[in-house]
Amino acid sequence: MPYLPLYLGQEGLSDQTIGIISTLAAIAGLAQFPAGLWSDRIGWRKPFLVVALAAVALATWLLRGSHGVVWVGFLVVLFAENGIGRAVVESLAGAEAAALAPPGGVGAALGVLRFWKPIGIVLVALGGSYLAERYGVGSILLPLAIMQTTAVGFALLLHEDSAAPKPRSEDEPVARPDQPGARTWNDPGLWAFAAAMILYHAANAPGGVYLGLFLKRDLHAPERMLAYAFAVSMVAWMLVVWPAGWLADRWGRKPLLIVGWTIMAIRLGLVALVQTPALAVANQALDGLGNGLFAVLAAAWVTDRLADPRRSGEAQVIVGSCLVFGSAVGPAVAGFLVGPLGYRGLFGVLAGVGVAATAIVVFLVPETLAKGNQAPAAHSSGPLATTSDLATSP
């Protein structure tokens, strides 16, 4: 929700406090991992989805008219884009789509889920811009609460059968002792990539907290520009996420990883230089391109590195942990820097962090796709999408 930092600012919360709350929300998002493992164990995801969606809807309703840093902060942890409710829904919605898909239709089901979700977000953001300009930012919360309550109703209509995890087939490959994936915690290439992912989100996540405040306070943009910035990023993300996997299977992971990290650093540097709201909004196309490339390639790289299709869940956990940790550290540090440096100085520092992260990818992260491999093997896992596409969006 692009208006949340602005709403919190109107409630009297300082920029530093907003950054701290965003950090707490990101840390709470780690709850998606035990929830995901538990739901896999019992083969039943509906209760987790219903509870998570209900928590978000209740937090939205209670946020209206709430006051006090502690109480408002607690509700934001439940409500925020990178908070606990959203993280659980993101993780288990994909798992539920795969479970409900017909035989041979898992990829199509996940593709539909990931394609239509950003479209819904863009439509809500644009509708929110009309309400914010006409009735104030707080007016968005009531329609959101109604929609989220409707989502709970649809979740209650889901039908699923509890089932134990399927046993591994005899011809399913496993990692050999000499493969990088067999020694996860002693793999320097994997640790280098984890550092690059953490720095990526540490640099990129504060944009979701402070870009709207920068547009409003320094560039004096109307509320609708916040929705436009969000929409431009989402459209760019949708355009790049599908071809990114196809190109990575043919060109390799590393070239496009370098492109994604470079785009992120350039985008942050340009935010520090833009002089008009229109240029700031146009620059958000780079945000969408960078995050779209990350969404596909990060999980694809880690999945390759683990060298075992049965460990795709572990790959998601590694990528998700780096996302959450970076998204927690970034706003926390930015909250202490934004006061003395101002918004432009802050984004300049974040661009420097992005350059450092890109250097790690260039010099320390190896290619994981074998040369001449024009398409994934029949038994291999395809590129996986992560939750970084929206967690770091403004």
Secondary structure, DSSP 8 states (H G I E B T S, - for coil): -TTHHHHHHHTT--HHHHHHHHHHHHHHGGGHHHHHHHHHHHT--HHHHHHHHHHHHHHHHHHTT--SHHHHHHHHHHHSTTSHHHHHHHHHHHHHHHHHS-TT-HHHHHHHHHHHHHHHHHHHHHHHHHHHHHH-GGGGHHHHHHHHHHHHHHHHT------------TT-----TTSGGGGGGG-HHHHHHHHHHHHHHHHHHHHHHHHHHIIIIIS---HHHHHHHHHHHHHHHHHHHHHHHHHHHHH-HHHHHHHHHHHHHHHHHHHTT--SHHHHHHHHHHHHHHHHHHHHHHHHHHHHHHT-GGGHHHHHHHHHHHHHHHHHHHHHHHHHHHHHHHHHHHHHHHHHHHHHHHHHHHHH----S-TT--S--TTS------THHHHT--
